[in-house]
Amino acid sequence: MGLLDGVKTLIGDVVAAADRAVVNAGSGKLALALAKFYPGGLVAFLDRLREAGHGDAVESWIGSGENRHIPAAAIAVCLPEAVTERLAYDLNLPAGRVPTALAEFLPAAVAAQSEDGKLKPQPNFSTQVR
């Protein structure tokens, strides 16, 4: 195995560990992290995704049925850089992985925070990072 193969393996291991950290944290951790760092919390972030043209996907997460996907690049556009950095720290992820992790795990997290087609009341104590 060459040096390049070793680096690829190491990078793969780091990415897998980061993904496991988000999975182990569960849906409450994502919602809580957004409540702490995104101005307006989870509700405001979902509104921002709707404004960006992803309302159908957001509604699929809240309602019943299959959760629709939002690309990581679209999520990244909706996250201020300072929020991404704080989420990265809070979720123990590299900042570059935050949009990917949210794209992968946010649909299930929102579904877990929803009941009867409505989002449950959410905490909002963001630091108003812009």
Contact map, one row per residue, 1 for C-alpha under 8 A:
1110110000000000000000000000000000000000000000000000000000000000000000000000000000000000000000000000000000000000000000000000000000
1111110000000000000000000000000000000000000000000000000000000000000000000000000000000000000000000000000000000000000000000000000000
1111111000000000000000000000000000000000000000000000000000000000000000000000000000000000000000000000000000000000000000000000000000
0111111100000000000000000000000000000000000000000000000000000000000000000000000000000000000000000000000000000000000000000000000000
1111111110000000000000000000000000000000000000000000000000000000000000000000000000000000000000000000000000000000000000000000000000
1111111111000000000000000000000000000000000000000000000000000000000000000000000000000000000000000000000000000000000000000000000000
0011111111100000000000000000000000000000000000000000000000000000000000000000000000000000000000000000000000000000000000000000000000
0001111111110000000000000000000000000000000000000000000000000000000000000000000000000000000000000000000000000000000000000000000000
0000111111111000000000000000000000000000000000000000000000000000000000000000000000000000000000000000000000000000000000000000000000
0000011111111100000000000000000000000000000000000000000000000000000000000000000000000000000000000000000000000000000000000000000000
0000001111111110000000000000000000000000000000000000000000000000000000000000000000000000000000000000000000000000000000000000000000
0000000111111111000000000000000000000000000000000000000000000000000000000000000000000000000000000000000000000000000000000000000000
0000000011111111100000000000000000000000000000000000000000000000000000000000000000000000000000000000000000000000000000000000000000
0000000001111111110000000000000000000000000000000000000000000000000000000000000000000000000000000000000000000000000000000000000000
0000000000111111111000000000000000000000000000000000000000000000000000000000000000000000000000000000000000000000000000000000000000
0000000000011111111100000000000000000000000000000000000000000000000000000000000000000000000000000000000000000000000000000000000000
0000000000001111111110000000000000000000000000000000000000000000000000000000000000000000000000000000000000000000000000000000000000
0000000000000111111111000000000000000000000000000000000000000000000000000000000000000000000111000000000000000000000000000000000000
0000000000000011111111100000000000000000000000000000000000000000000000000000000000000000000000000000100000000000000000000000000000
0000000000000001111111110000000000000000000000000000000000000000000000000000000000000000000000000000000000000000000000000000000000
0000000000000000111111111000000000000000000000000000000000000000000000000000000000000000001100000000000000000000000000000000000000
0000000000000000011111111100000000000000000000000000000000000000000000000000000000000000001000000000100010000000000000000000000000
0000000000000000001111111100000000000000000000000000000000000000000000000000000000000000000000000000000010000000000000000000000000
0000000000000000000111111100000000000000000000000000000000000000000000000000000000000000000000000000000000000000000000000000000000
0000000000000000000011111111110000000000000000000000000000000000000000000000000000000000000000000000000000000000000000000000000000
0000000000000000000001111111110000000000000000000000000000000000000000000000000000000000000000000000000000001000000000000000000000
0000000000000000000000001111111000000000000000000000000000000000000000000000000000000000000000000000000011011101100000000000000000
0000000000000000000000001111111100000000000000000000000000000000000000000000000000000000000000000000000000001000100000000000000000
0000000000000000000000001111111110000000000000000000000000000000000000000000000000000000001000000000000000000000000000000000000000
0000000000000000000000001111111111000000000000000000000000000000000000000000000000000000001000000000000001001000000000000000000000
0000000000000000000000000011111111100000110000000000000000000000000000000000000000000000000000000000000000001100000000000100000000
0000000000000000000000000001111111110000000000000000000000000000000000000000000000000000000000000000000000000000000000000010000000
0000000000000000000000000000111111111100000000000000000000000000000000000000000000000010011000000000000000000000000000000000000000
0000000000000000000000000000011111111100110010000000000000000000000000000000000000000010000000000000000000000000000000000000010000
0000000000000000000000000000001111111111110000000000000000000000000000000000000000000000000000000000000000000000000000000111110000
0000000000000000000000000000000111111100100000000000000000000000000000000000000000000000000000000000000000000000000000000001111000
0000000000000000000000000000000011111110100000000000000000000000000000000000000000100110000000000000000000000000000000000000111110
0000000000000000000000000000000011111111110110000000000000000000000000000000000000100000000000000000000000000000000000000000011110
0000000000000000000000000000000000101111100100000000000000000000000000000000000000000000000000000000000000000000000000000000011111
0000000000000000000000000000000000100111111110000000000000000000000000000000000000000000000000000000000000000000000000000001110100
0000000000000000000000000000001001111111111110000000000000000000000000000000000000000000000000000000000000000000000000000111110000
0000000000000000000000000000001001100101111111000000000000000000000000000000000000000000000000000000000000000000000000000101000000
0000000000000000000000000000000000000001111111100000000000000000000000000000000000000000000000000000000000000000000000000100000000
0000000000000000000000000000000000000111111111110000000000000000000000000000000000000000000000000000000000000000000000000000000000
0000000000000000000000000000000001000101111111111000000000000000000000000000010000000000000000000000000000000000000000000000000000
0000000000000000000000000000000000000000011111111100000001000000000000000000000000000000000000000000000000000000000000000000000000
0000000000000000000000000000000000000000001111111110000000000000000000000000000000000000000000000000000000000000000000000000000000
0000000000000000000000000000000000000000000111111111000000000000000000000000010000000000000000000000000000000000000000000000000000
0000000000000000000000000000000000000000000011111111111001000000000000000010010000000000000000000000000000000000000000000000000000
0000000000000000000000000000000000000000000001111111111101000000000000000000000000000000000000000000000000000000000000000000000000
0000000000000000000000000000000000000000000000111111111000000000000000000000000000000000000000000000000000000000000000000000000000
0000000000000000000000000000000000000000000000011111111000000000000000000000010000000000000000000000000000000000000000000000000000
0000000000000000000000000000000000000000000000001111111000000000000000000000000000000000000000000000000000000000000000000000000000
0000000000000000000000000000000000000000000000001111111111000000000001000000000000000000000000000000000000000000000000000000000000
0000000000000000000000000000000000000000000000001111111111100000000000000000000000000000000000000000000000000000000000000000000000
0000000000000000000000000000000000000000000000000100011111110000000100000000000000000000000000000000000000000000000000000000000000
0000000000000000000000000000000000000000000000000000011111111000001111000000000000000000000000000000000000000000000000000000000000
0000000000000000000000000000000000000000000001001100011111111100000100000000000000000000000000000000000000100000000000000000000000
0000000000000000000000000000000000000000000000000000001111111110000000000000000000000000000000000000000000000000000000000000000000
0000000000000000000000000000000000000000000000000000000111111111111100000000000000000000000000000000000000000000000000000000000000
0000000000000000000000000000000000000000000000000000000011111111011100000000000000000000000000000000000000110110000000000000000000
0000000000000000000000000000000000000000000000000000000001111111000000000000000000000000000000000000000000000110011011100000000000
0000000000000000000000000000000000000000000000000000000000111111100000000000000000000000000000000000000000000010010111000000000000
0000000000000000000000000000000000000000000000000000000000011111110000000000000000000000000000000000000000000000000010000000000000
0000000000000000000000000000000000000000000000000000000000010011111000000000000000000000000000000000000000000000000000000000000000
0000000000000000000000000000000000000000000000000000000000011001111100000000000000000000000000000000000000000000000000000000000000
0000000000000000000000000000000000000000000000000000000010011000111110000000000000000000000000000000000000110000000000000000000000
0000000000000000000000000000000000000000000000000000000111011000011111000000000000000000000000000000000000100000000000000000000000
0000000000000000000000000000000000000000000000000000000010000000001111100000000000000000000000000000001100100000000000000000000000
0000000000000000000000000000000000000000000000000000010010000000000111110110000000000000000000000000001000000000000000000000000000
0000000000000000000000000000000000000000000000000000000000000000000011111110000000000000000000000001001000000000000000000000000000
0000000000000000000000000000000000000000000000000000000000000000000001111111000000000000000000000011111000000000000000000000000000
0000000000000000000000000000000000000000000000000000000000000000000000111111100000000000000000000011000000000000000000000000000000
0000000000000000000000000000000000000000000000000000000000000000000001111111110000000000000000000000000000000000000000000000000000
0000000000000000000000000000000000000000000000001000000000000000000001111111111000000000000000000010011000000000000000000000000000
0000000000000000000000000000000000000000000000000000000000000000000000011111111100000000000000000010000000000000000000000000000000
0000000000000000000000000000000000000000000000000000000000000000000000001111111100000000000000000000000000000000000000000000000000
0000000000000000000000000000000000000000000010011001000000000000000000000111111100000000000000000000000000000000000000000000000000
0000000000000000000000000000000000000000000000000000000000000000000000000011111110110000000000000000000000000000000000000000000000
0000000000000000000000000000000000000000000000000000000000000000000000000001111111110000000000000000000000000000000000000000000001
0000000000000000000000000000000000000000000000000000000000000000000000000000001111111000000000000000000000000000000000000000000001
0000000000000000000000000000000000000000000000000000000000000000000000000000000111111100000000000000000000000000000000000000000011
0000000000000000000000000000000000001100000000000000000000000000000000000000001111111110000000000000000000000000000000000000000011
0000000000000000000000000000000000000000000000000000000000000000000000000000001111111111000000100110000000000000000000000000000000
0000000000000000000000000000000000000000000000000000000000000000000000000000000011111111100000100000000000000000000000000000000000
0000000000000000000000000000000000001000000000000000000000000000000000000000000001111111110000000000000000000000000000000000000000
0000000000000000000000000000000011001000000000000000000000000000000000000000000000111111111000100100000000000000000000000000000000
0000000000000000000000000000000000000000000000000000000000000000000000000000000000011111111111101100000000000000000000000000000000
0000000000000000000000000000000000000000000000000000000000000000000000000000000000001111111111100000000000000000000000000000000000
0000000000000000000000000000000010000000000000000000000000000000000000000000000000000111111110000000000000000000000000000000000000
0000000000000000000011000000110010000000000000000000000000000000000000000000000000000011111110000000000000000000000000000000000000
0000000000000000010010000000000000000000000000000000000000000000000000000000000000000001111111000000000000000000000000000000000000
0000000000000000010000000000000000000000000000000000000000000000000000000000000000000001111111101100000000000000000000000000000000
0000000000000000010000000000000000000000000000000000000000000000000000000000000000000001100111111100000000000000000000000000000000
0000000000000000000000000000000000000000000000000000000000000000000000000000000000011011100011111100000000000000000000000000000000
0000000000000000000000000000000000000000000000000000000000000000000000000000000000000000000001111111000000000000000000000000000000
0000000000000000000000000000000000000000000000000000000000000000000000000000000000000001000011111111100000000000000000000000000000
0000000000000000000000000000000000000000000000000000000000000000000000000000000000010011000011111111110000000000000000000000000000
0000000000000000000000000000000000000000000000000000000000000000000000011011000000010000000000011111111000000000000000000000000000
0000000000000000000000000000000000000000000000000000000000000000000000111000000000000000000000011111111100000000000000000000000000
0000000000000000001001000000000000000000000000000000000000000000000000010000000000000000000000001111111111000000000000000000000000
0000000000000000000000000000000000000000000000000000000000000000000000010010000000000000000000000111111111000000000000000000000000
0000000000000000000000000000000000000000000000000000000000000000000011110010000000000000000000000011111111100000000000000000000000
0000000000000000000000000000000000000000000000000000000000000000000010000000000000000000000000000001111111100000000000000000000000
0000000000000000000001100010000000000000000000000000000000000000000000000000000000000000000000000000111111111000000000000000000000
0000000000000000000000000010010000000000000000000000000000000000000000000000000000000000000000000000111111111100000000000000000000
0000000000000000000000000000000000000000000000000000000001001000001110000000000000000000000000000000001111111110000000000000000000
0000000000000000000000000010000000000000000000000000000000001000001000000000000000000000000000000000000011111111000000000000000000
0000000000000000000000000111011000000000000000000000000000000000000000000000000000000000000000000000000011111111100000000000000000
0000000000000000000000000010001000000000000000000000000000001100000000000000000000000000000000000000000001111111110000100000000000
0000000000000000000000000000000000000000000000000000000000001110000000000000000000000000000000000000000000111111111000000000000000
0000000000000000000000000010000000000000000000000000000000000000000000000000000000000000000000000000000000011111111000000000000000
0000000000000000000000000011000000000000000000000000000000000000000000000000000000000000000000000000000000001111111000110000000000
0000000000000000000000000000000000000000000000000000000000000110000000000000000000000000000000000000000000000111111111110000000000
0000000000000000000000000000000000000000000000000000000000000100000000000000000000000000000000000000000000000011111111110000000000
0000000000000000000000000000000000000000000000000000000000000010000000000000000000000000000000000000000000000000011111000000000000
0000000000000000000000000000000000000000000000000000000000000111000000000000000000000000000000000000000000000000011111100000000000
0000000000000000000000000000000000000000000000000000000000000110000000000000000000000000000000000000000000000000011111110000000000
0000000000000000000000000000000000000000000000000000000000000100000000000000000000000000000000000000000000000100111011111100000000
0000000000000000000000000000000000000000000000000000000000000000000000000000000000000000000000000000000000000000111001111100000000
0000000000000000000000000000000000000000000000000000000000000000000000000000000000000000000000000000000000000000000000111110000000
0000000000000000000000000000001000100000111000000000000000000000000000000000000000000000000000000000000000000000000000111111000000
0000000000000000000000000000000100100000100000000000000000000000000000000000000000000000000000000000000000000000000000001111100000
0000000000000000000000000000000000110001110000000000000000000000000000000000000000000000000000000000000000000000000000000111110000
0000000000000000000000000000000000111001100000000000000000000000000000000000000000000000000000000000000000000000000000000011111000
0000000000000000000000000000000001111111100000000000000000000000000000000000000000000000000000000000000000000000000000000001111110
0000000000000000000000000000000000011110000000000000000000000000000000000000000000000000000000000000000000000000000000000000111110
0000000000000000000000000000000000001111000000000000000000000000000000000000000000000000000000000000000000000000000000000000011111
0000000000000000000000000000000000001110000000000000000000000000000000000000000001100000000000000000000000000000000000000000011111
0000000000000000000000000000000000000010000000000000000000000000000000000000000111100000000000000000000000000000000000000000000111
